[in-house]
Amino acid sequence: MEFEREYLETFAWRVRRRIILATFRAGVSHIGGSLSVVEVLTCLFNGILNVNGDNLFSRERDQLVLSKGHAGLALYAVLAEKGFLSEEFFEEYGCRGETLLGIHPELGVPGVDAATGSLGHGLPLGIGLALAFKFRHRPFHVFVLAGDGELNEGTNWECLPLALRYGLDNLTLIVDRNHLQLSGFTEDLHPLEPLGEKFKAFGWSVQEIPGHDFEVLWKTLGEAKRRNDGSPMVVVTKTVKGKGVVELENRVESHYCGLSEEIVRKYLEAGVQQ
Amino acid sequence: MRSRRTALQDVLVELIDEGKDIICVSVDSVSRFKKVKDRYPERVIECGICEQTGMGVCAGLALAGFTPVISGYATFLTMRAFEQIRTDICRWSLNVKICGTDTGFSAQYAGFTHQALEDIAILSVLDGIVISEPCDYEDALLLGRYLLGNFQGPVYLRFGARSGEDEFLEKHQEVVLGQFEPLTRQEFQEADVTIVALGQLVGLGMEAAAELEKRGYRTFVFNARFVKPLNPEMVARIARGSRLVVTLEEHSRVGGLGDNLLRAFQKMRNIPPFLKLGAPSNFGFSGERGFLLRKCGLEVSLIVERIAKEMENLERHEGFFKGGLLSRE
């Protein structure tokens, strides 16, 4: 697919709209971390990943492990916008009965490649998938999307030498660097910086890019997928938690909260404004 | 020297020869896969001393259709990586095979950090996992072929020390999921004492049975093979046909084979007189294995005395009911 900024922007706006409406319907959601990954997921599902309506449940394609599983709503919104999830299915989010569409993605939802939610589990899973593709000489790529707060978990760091040793150039870790985690700013709680330098010291290729800029995202993620230099890569996307809803942006409370009717109305009426 | 651990290697090589999609995952524990590594070096992935990562990698490989086999110290695999076993593997019935070594007191002088006396208890709570321990080389071959080669789904197999293991039988019975293997005769028959021994304590069970026979107690011995699941018909037969059931395991008395069998009895509302023999605590001590077993009362003479005492008690009770209450009618 060619890069079409306007299409991506409209798609992202519609995804945000879904996130806002679903949050209002459910009363509360992990909205901050969902809004910060909208552009990344929009790019991935509109030309980077070779996923389509016919291969949703297949392993014979690129894989996405949403390691920050609490952003499940963002993934569901993208899948619904692509038409991979029916509208009825998407509306199950936040319903009071039993639902497959819980906060955290589970296997069985079309387009969900790995069940996630417990932090620090995604990268090992992604390495397993990437190794499997290497064994079978398959040309598919594995993207693991992790939160920056999630990097507190030691398993992520255990994985860095492992992916390097096996030359996993079919693996890309995307870190949603929004500087916030559940109870505060990452640098106050459990400092990560200099993050890029740390990954470099582990021998990984590192790209630190603005995470809401479609042109840069498209180029970087596309190149990440095409590379075959024998080394794993991390793309640190600098993002804003709660991006797109000013009242939530860069606020600790945005991790898990609801929206007032007033805010919802304001954003629905505003239309595409980026 | 043939041990259960050499059987694991032999069975893995055999299954890969047959074309099974097996990948061995080492957590700085590659000695468990030496023969595989010699013959199929690309089939062994080294994850370093990272049990959680190793378990997660297994889940990823299984999602992609491989049969990953991870092996290392039982205590670290089951405790440190429990969440990955629960959340990434068992919840999705992924075909991951976990082979814990150095179970029970096998780690000897390494002490309680390396001994695994609660691994079964920890994993028993997980739905769908199969928990099994072979008793010798041949048994490990059969269980390995079945559980690693045929059975689809998560499996925990217990293995002991590197060497110095007994071989009980030239030929074992075919493996049937959830079935204990009868050792005394081809099929279970009524007995005064039914001993269900797990893995590396089967030899002890057989020696104790011989002594008990001498004392006039008809004794039947099972090689448990499985802790979970347990075939309900078999469990019912044992409950009906035993005056006393004894479980024998190198594991804490809490949550092991004994408790799993007791739960099965309870489920069918028929609990026979029951004696659980095992370690009194999940915390072991540093020392030679035989010494540690004796300390727990897991020695032939001590086991025999314990069982004989239990039988005497039982007879007193039975006598009371038979000679007292019932004879009045």
Interface residues (C-beta under 8 A of the other chain):
Chain A: R59 L107 D113 A114 A115 G117 S118 G120 H121 L123 P124 L125 G126 I127 G128 L129 A130 L131 A132 F133 F135 R136 G154 T155 E158 C159 P161 L162 R165 Y166
Chain B: I23 E42 I45 E46 C47 G48 C50 Q52 T53 G54 M55 G56 V57 C58 A59 G60 L61 A62 L63 A64 G65 F66 P68 E83 Q84 T87 D88 R91 W92
